[in-house]
Amino acid sequence: MTELRLGRTYWFLQNIQAVAGGIVALVAAHWLAPTAAPLLAVWLIAWLFNAWLAGFDTPATRAVVPIIFGGTIILLWEMAVRAYAIPTVILPAPSQIAASFAANTGILWTDFVQTILKGALTGWLIGAAAAVLTAIAIDRSPFLQRGLLPIGNFVAALPIVGIAPILVMWFGFDWQSKAAVVVVMVFFPILVNMVAGLRATDAMQRDLMASWAAPYGAALWKLRLPAAMPFLFNGLKITTTLALIGAIVAEFFGSPTRGMGFRISTAVGRLDLPLVWAEIVVAALAGTLFYGIVALIEKKVTFWHPSQRN
């Protein structure tokens, strides 16, 4: 109990200047900009509470602090839209977005299946598998290492707005063309990480496998692939967001009457900004879940790596 009191006292002394500055700013806002005063008050109270909670390094507080932070942003967003009467076509309030989300769940689910599950996920799986196999071939062949990687860097620098229309014309307007765009976007980041991972083994370890007369397949399975796993998952996590971006942007260049990119472009044309933001929310939630699943698999596969140790 004494340590807890000392910790609270130390926290207060550490933040007393910031607290005083916040109070002064709140008073000034009350006189100079009365509309902004409630926003500043909510921000100050939430910041103080969150800063106090962050001082307790427990699993519960580590989960609660980001929730409070995100809730504060949404609350300030709602208050600002109402206080300043911001038009819906400029920035809809979170309550309007939530109402549009609830009213269009069927449309949002159809777009999610078309864009995320069919386009982004399929393209990501194909691109990741092709990148891993190509990296193994490059690791096996110095010729491919010198010839393919420079070409890969060149293709990776191509803008998506340039290759997406071409792939749409090649593969049609359905999800297959979006998956092809995703394959191009995710292939080379995963390839570069995987090649670096296969080279990450120590020279003494490789010499030891050679002294045992281990064939390349055995050395790959028992030495090189385990060493490459942290690099591979780094590339997989990076490309989770690239896959979503690629699938959505590709739909702007032609798609059936469904899909997140199609819905965003048509909703903007009708000035239905709450539906646009509802699609953005779906994409953000899907991207967060996608990244979290890959990170969870990484934790299970690379439990031995120092980055996964508590």
KOLMI-526078 format. One record per residue (C-alpha): residue in three letters; x, y, z. Coordinates in steps of 0.02 Angstrom, whole numbers, plus 50000, padded with zeros to 5 digits. Each point is the difference from the previous one (the first is absolute). Layout:
// residues N
ALAXYZ;...
// end
This chain:
// residues 310
MET500005000050000;THR501435011850041;GLU500834996449832;LEU498355003649912;ARG499835016850087;LEU501795004549960;GLY499714995349818;ARG498455011249989;THR500935014350083;TYR501464998149880;TRP498804999749852;PHE499155015950060;LEU501665009050025;GLN500594994449829;ASN498435006449913;ILE499585015250105;GLN500685012149870;ALA499004991949861;VAL498435000050109;ALA500225018350041;GLY500275004149817;GLY498434990549953;ILE498965009250129;VAL500655016949940;ALA499604995249820;LEU498254994550052;VAL499655016550088;ALA500675009849851;ALA498944989949880;HIS498465003350107;TRP500225018749976;LEU500725000749824;ALA499164985349914;PRO498544993450101;THR499584986849869;ALA501704992050018;ALA499984999850190;PRO498974983750018;LEU501144991449875;LEU501545005450094;ALA499234994750166;VAL499604982549937;TRP501744998349927;LEU500825005950162;ILE498994988450112;ALA500274985049887;TRP501865003749983;LEU500245001450189;PHE499034984050032;ASN500954990649865;ALA501675006450061;TRP499564994350176;LEU499474982849939;ALA501584998149896;GLY501015000850161;PHE499314982950049;ASP500884987549887;THR498724986050007;PRO499134990049861;ALA498355008450041;THR500675017749985;ARG500964995849841;ALA498324994849924;VAL498975014350072;VAL501155014649956;PRO499864998449809;ILE498124997150015;ILE499805016250099;PHE501135009149878;GLY498994994249850;GLY498355003750087;THR500605017550041;ILE500425003449818;ILE498284994049944;LEU499145010650134;LEU501005015549952;TRP499594996749817;GLU498144999250039;MET500065015650108;ALA500995009949871;VAL498814995749857;ARG498515005350104;ALA500805015450077;TYR500635007249836;ALA498554993549892;ILE501184991549878;PRO499034994449844;THR499804981349975;VAL500825001049828;ILE501575006650085;LEU500074989150154;PRO498554989450065;ALA499834997250187;PRO500414982950072;SER498164997950044;GLN499535002549816;ILE501324987549947;ALA499354987450127;ALA498215002549937;SER500574997349820;PHE500974984650054;ALA498474992650084;ALA498875004149853;ASN501164992549869;THR500694984250083;GLY499464989349852;ILE500905011149875;LEU501545001250110;TRP500094981150020;THR499854997349812;ASP501385012649968;PHE501074992150136;VAL499874982849921;GLN500335006749824;THR501495011150044;ILE500814992750155;LEU499664981449994;LYS500054997349812;GLY501165013649938;ALA501195004650141;LEU500154983550093;THR500144989249845;GLY501305011449922;TRP500975001050163;LEU500084981050017;ILE500534997549819;GLY501295014050009;ALA500724993850165;ALA500154982049939;ALA500815005549836;ALA501215011550093;VAL500564986250119;LEU500294987649858;THR500925013149897;ALA501095004750149;ILE500504981850023;ALA500454999149814;ILE501025016050015;ASP500894993350153;ARG500414984349903;SER500555008849839;PRO501245014749997;PHE499445003449820;LEU498225003850055;GLN500675010150146;ARG500945011649882;GLY498685000549866;LEU498294999450085;LEU500205011450152;PRO500425015849899;ILE498484996749890;GLY498974997350157;ASN500545016950069;PHE499525008149835;VAL498274992049996;ALA499705004150184;ALA500255018449959;LEU498625000149869;PRO498485010450055;ILE498414990350035;VAL498975012549900;GLY501034995149849;ILE499944981150013;ALA498224998250068;PRO499105005049837;ILE501134988349900;LEU499654985150114;VAL498145003949999;MET500024999149810;TRP500994983650005;PHE499024990850134;GLY498275007749986;PHE498955010950113;ASP499654987150137;TRP501054996350154;GLN501344990549901;SER500755016149934;LYS500025007450175;ALA500884984550065;ALA501295002149860;VAL500345017950056;VAL500224994050178;VAL501224986449943;VAL501095013249916;MET499945011350153;VAL500424986950132;PHE501194988949901;PHE501595010250007;PRO499935006350181;ILE499804982050059;LEU501334994149877;VAL501305012550062;ASN499674995650182;MET500054981349965;VAL501645001149904;ALA500775009850143;GLY499344987150123;LEU500754985449905;ARG501685008950008;ALA499855003450186;THR500794983750055;ASP501735000650076;ALA501484994149895;MET500504987850137;GLN498274992349997;ARG500084997749811;ASP501734992350014;LEU499364988150133;MET498594994149885;ALA501264997849859;SER501164989950112;TRP498544988250032;ALA499784998349811;ALA498225006450017;PRO499145002649831;TYR499275017049957;GLY498234994350042;ALA500484994650175;ALA501005016050031;LEU498545010249935;TRP498714991450110;LYS501024998850160;LEU501065015849991;ARG499555013149871;LEU498105000050010;PRO499945001550191;ALA501255014349992;ALA498965008549864;MET498334999250094;PRO500185017050090;PHE500445008249834;LEU498584991349910;PHE498715005450127;ASN500675017749993;GLY499605000149815;LEU498314991750027;LYS499485013050128;ILE500555014449890;THR499024993449852;THR498364997450094;THR499625018549978;LEU500715000449823;ALA498814986149950;LEU498485009650060;ILE500585016149916;GLY500364991149837;ALA498324991149993;ILE499015015850040;VAL500955011449881;ALA499894987349859;GLU498105000550010;PHE500035018349950;PHE500554994549825;GLY498574987949970;SER499004987750103;PRO498284992150013;THR498645009350093;ARG500744994950167;GLY501645002350091;MET500705012950120;GLY500885010349867;PHE498455000149890;ARG498895004850147;ILE501155014150055;SER500075007649825;THR498124999149973;ALA499585006250176;VAL501145015049977;GLY499085004049838;ARG498364999950097;LEU500775010150144;ASP499604985650117;LEU501525003050110;PRO499364990050150;LEU499994984349890;VAL501755004249939;TRP500615001150179;ALA499074983950043;GLU501004991249863;ILE501595007850071;VAL499554993250172;VAL499764982549927;ALA501685001249912;ALA500865005950159;LEU499234986250105;ALA500434986849869;GLY501795006449987;THR500214999950189;LEU499304982450013;PHE501074994149854;TYR501585007050078;GLY499554993050171;ILE499744982449932;VAL501695000449912;ALA500845006750157;LEU499194986350105;ILE500614986549879;GLU501735007950006;LYS500004998950189;LYS499594981549992;VAL501264996049863;THR501465010650060;PHE499774997550187;TRP501864996750014;HIS500515017049929;PRO500565013750124;SER498665011949934;GLN498634988350064;ARG500684998150176;ASN499215009550143;
// end
